[in-house]
Amino acid sequence: MKTMTQRIINAKSKDLKFTNQAVQESLNGQPVFVKNAVHLNGLAAGLKHGEVVIQGNAGDYLGVLNDGAVIHVTGNVGNYLADNMTHGTVIVDGDALYGPGQYCYNGAIVIRGKAGDFTATMNKGATIIVGGDVGDEVGTYMLKGDLIVVGNAGKNFANYLIRGSVYIGGTWESLGHNTRLEPLTDEDMTKLRIYFETYKIEADPKNFKKIVAASEKPFYH
């Protein structure tokens, strides 16, 4: 029986085109490992299948336009993580900088550490989970999906929320426009518990608050 060898791509001194092509060519049913890639912006963009593990830190625009791949970062990531993702899963063991999970249509993003300002802006259907604190204007103009923040949030949390559900385990500096608190239902508790068990996040659903849109016409509210 033929065994597949583990594919490790060393991106040190390599450019984005070379590394992305090497990743594409290596997706053979086993995870592809990439190391020394923090200088590359746009790594693993537009993948439709496969599993990619970034060993260490990653740059900006990691996993943009992801359409089905599983991408796992063992360190921190830069700005605009998984921008415009349509399917797939992106997991970051560390922190994410500005604007992760913007304009995502589906899939899941899990950031185990902190996330910066404008996380999940205009989320259109993805599940976005942050295990630590988040910055300002998180969940702004959210249209659909779930945003779960285990830690605390900054200013204008869920600003101009249109649709979707926002859950937070900590506190916020201020809530944004067009928001209201709503009691957790049994369905919410079950959903959160499944998320936490699936992604191995230590959190108790009972400690969370739910934020929804006060109106589906936020600019007139």
C-alpha positions in Angstrom: 0.0 0.0 0.0 1.5 3.3 -1.1 1.8 6.0 1.6 1.7 9.7 0.9 4.7 11.7 2.1 4.0 14.9 4.1 4.4 18.0 2.0 6.2 20.9 3.7 6.8 24.1 1.8 9.5 26.5 3.0 8.4 29.9 1.9 11.5 31.7 3.1 12.8 34.0 0.3 10.0 32.8 -2.0 7.4 35.1 -3.5 3.6 34.8 -3.3 3.1 33.3 -6.8 5.6 30.5 -6.3 4.3 29.6 -2.9 0.6 29.7 -3.9 1.4 27.5 -6.9 3.3 25.1 -4.7 0.3 24.9 -2.3 -2.1 24.2 -5.2 0.1 21.5 -6.6 0.5 19.8 -3.3 -3.2 19.4 -2.3 -3.4 15.6 -2.6 -5.7 14.6 0.2 -3.2 15.2 3.0 -2.5 18.5 4.8 0.1 20.8 3.2 2.4 22.6 5.7 3.9 26.0 5.0 6.5 27.6 7.1 8.4 31.0 7.1 5.5 32.7 5.3 4.9 35.8 7.4 6.1 38.1 4.5 3.5 36.8 2.1 0.2 38.7 1.7 -2.5 36.7 0.0 -1.3 33.2 0.8 -3.8 30.4 0.2 -6.2 32.6 -1.6 -9.2 31.2 -3.5 -8.7 27.5 -2.6 -11.6 25.2 -3.2 -10.5 22.1 -1.3 -7.8 20.7 0.8 -6.1 21.5 4.1 -3.3 24.0 4.6 -1.4 24.5 7.9 0.7 27.6 8.2 3.4 27.0 10.8 4.0 30.2 12.7 2.7 33.6 11.8 1.0 34.7 8.5 0.7 38.0 6.7 -2.2 40.0 5.4 -5.1 38.7 3.3 -4.6 35.1 4.3 -7.2 32.8 2.8 -9.1 35.5 1.0 -11.9 34.2 -1.3 -11.6 30.8 0.4 -14.2 28.5 -1.2 -13.9 25.3 0.7 -10.4 24.7 2.1 -9.5 24.3 5.7 -6.7 26.7 6.7 -5.0 26.5 10.1 -2.5 29.0 11.4 -0.5 28.1 14.4 0.6 31.7 15.1 -0.8 35.1 14.5 -2.1 36.7 11.3 -2.1 40.1 9.8 -5.0 42.2 8.4 -8.1 41.1 6.4 -8.1 37.5 7.3 -10.4 35.4 5.0 -11.9 38.4 3.3 -14.8 37.5 1.1 -14.8 33.8 2.0 -17.7 31.8 0.6 -17.0 28.3 2.1 -14.5 26.5 4.3 -12.9 26.9 7.7 -10.1 29.2 8.8 -8.6 28.7 12.3 -6.0 30.9 13.9 -4.4 29.8 17.2 -3.1 33.3 17.9 -4.3 36.9 17.3 -5.7 38.6 14.1 -5.1 42.2 13.3 -7.5 44.6 11.5 -10.6 43.5 9.8 -10.7 39.7 9.9 -13.8 38.0 8.4 -15.1 41.0 6.3 -17.7 40.4 3.6 -17.9 36.6 4.3 -20.8 34.7 2.8 -20.4 31.4 4.5 -18.0 29.1 6.3 -16.4 29.5 9.7 -13.6 31.6 11.1 -12.1 30.8 14.5 -9.6 33.2 16.1 -8.5 31.8 19.5 -6.8 35.0 20.6 -7.7 38.6 20.1 -9.1 40.3 16.9 -8.7 43.9 15.8 -11.1 46.7 14.8 -13.8 46.0 12.2 -13.9 42.3 12.7 -16.8 40.7 10.8 -17.8 43.9 9.0 -20.7 43.2 6.7 -20.7 39.5 7.6 -23.1 37.9 5.1 -23.6 34.5 6.6 -20.4 33.1 8.2 -19.8 31.9 11.7 -17.1 34.0 13.3 -15.7 33.1 16.7 -13.1 35.1 18.7 -11.8 33.5 21.8 -10.3 36.7 23.2 -11.1 40.5 23.1 -12.0 42.5 20.0 -11.5 46.1 19.0 -13.9 48.8 17.9 -16.7 48.7 15.3 -16.8 44.9 15.4 -19.8 43.4 13.6 -20.6 46.7 11.8 -23.2 46.4 9.1 -23.6 42.7 9.8 -26.2 41.2 7.5 -26.4 37.5 8.4 -24.6 34.8 10.3 -23.3 34.4 13.8 -20.6 36.5 15.6 -19.4 35.1 18.9 -16.9 37.0 21.1 -15.8 35.2 24.2 -13.9 38.2 25.7 -14.7 42.0 25.7 -15.5 44.4 22.9 -14.5 48.0 22.3 -16.6 50.9 21.0 -19.7 50.7 18.8 -20.0 47.0 19.1 -22.4 45.6 16.4 -22.8 49.1 15.0 -25.7 49.4 12.5 -26.5 45.8 12.9 -29.0 44.7 10.1 -29.5 40.9 10.7 -27.8 38.0 12.2 -27.0 37.2 15.9 -24.1 38.6 18.0 -23.1 36.9 21.2 -20.6 38.2 23.8 -19.3 36.6 27.0 -17.7 39.8 28.3 -18.5 43.5 28.3 -18.4 46.3 25.7 -17.3 50.0 25.9 -20.4 50.9 23.9 -23.1 49.3 21.8 -23.6 50.6 18.3 -26.7 52.0 16.6 -29.7 49.8 16.0 -28.9 47.2 18.6 -30.9 45.7 21.5 -30.3 42.9 23.9 -32.4 39.8 23.7 -32.6 36.8 26.1 -30.8 33.7 25.2 -33.1 30.9 24.1 -32.6 27.1 24.5 -31.7 27.1 20.8 -29.0 29.7 21.3 -27.5 27.8 24.3 -27.4 24.6 22.2 -25.8 26.4 19.3 -23.1 28.0 21.4 -22.4 24.8 23.2 -21.9 23.0 19.8 -19.6 25.7 18.6 -17.5 25.6 21.7 -17.2 21.8 21.7 -16.5 21.7 18.0 -13.7 24.2 18.1 -12.4 23.3 21.6 -13.2 26.7 23.2 -13.4 27.0 26.9 -16.6 29.0 27.5 -19.9 28.6 29.2 -22.9 29.6 27.1 -24.8 30.7 30.2 -22.4 33.6 30.6 -23.2 35.1 27.1 -25.5 38.0 26.1 -27.3 38.1 22.8 -27.5 41.3 20.6 -29.8 41.6 17.7 -31.0 44.4 15.4 -33.6 46.7 16.8 -34.8 47.2 13.2 -34.0 45.9 9.8 -33.8 49.5 8.6 -31.0 50.7 10.8 -30.5 54.1 9.2 -34.1 55.0 9.9 -34.1 53.7 13.5 
